Amino acid sequence: DAGVTQSPTHLIKTRGQQVTLRCSPISGHKSVSWYQQVLGQGPQFIFQYYEKEERGRGNFPDRFSARQFPNYSSELNVNALLLGDSALYLCASSRTGGNQPQHFGDGTRLSIL
Amino acid sequence: AQSVTQPDIHITVSEGASLELRCNYSYGATPYLFWYVQSPGQGLQLLLKYFSGDTLVQGIKGFEAEFKRSQSSFNLRKPSVHWSDAAEYFCAVGDNNAGNMLTFGGGTRLMVKP
């Protein structure tokens, strides 16, 4: 089975722009979580979606939003980009919304100029 | 709120030597604990997990970790390190009350000397 796939792998944007990142979970996984990893730090939780509903939200501003589609894929949207949004954005999937092991994709590297 | 501390930012060991990476957590109830490894430019790979039961957990690539409730620790060990183990290692705690939100430590970068 394919692992978690994320697109694009790299993205360059300028301040004030908007960006959409995409994630396809492992087949059979119904939960998708998003994490932000700033260079030199551990990942920070942004959102969790399970069965197309938001089940958890980290301490991020409203500029960050996400959704999950009927096929369990997910999009992360970030509006009004700031220089501080430059990071590796990781998507993780798990079978359920509980404390199941999460499997991570290789991430999208977002650079803001 | 839960938190994870990895006291060692960098560790260098010789190939073939033993390894122990430290992890301390803060969590109000019985924690779900994980160790992940990240190679440069890649995502995180799950090494092992602790949910309950035996406090010594075996993982992939010859790694093991021991849960010690009295010390709030979940240290990762490997008896003999290989050059391919050079990577960044993250300890994480899962929040039972927030779905499967993971809180990560800051990571330990492992370098392996030939």
Interface residues (C-beta under 8 A of the other chain):
Chain A: V4 S31 S33 Y35 Q41 G42 P43 Q44 F45 Q48 Y50 R55 G56 G58 L90 A92 S94 G97 G98 N99 Q100 P101 Q102 H103 F104 G105 D106 G107
Chain B: V4 Y32 F34 Y36 G41 Q42 G43 L44 Q45 L46 K49 F51 F90 A92 G94 N96 A98 G99 N100 M101 L102 T103 F104 G105 G106 G107
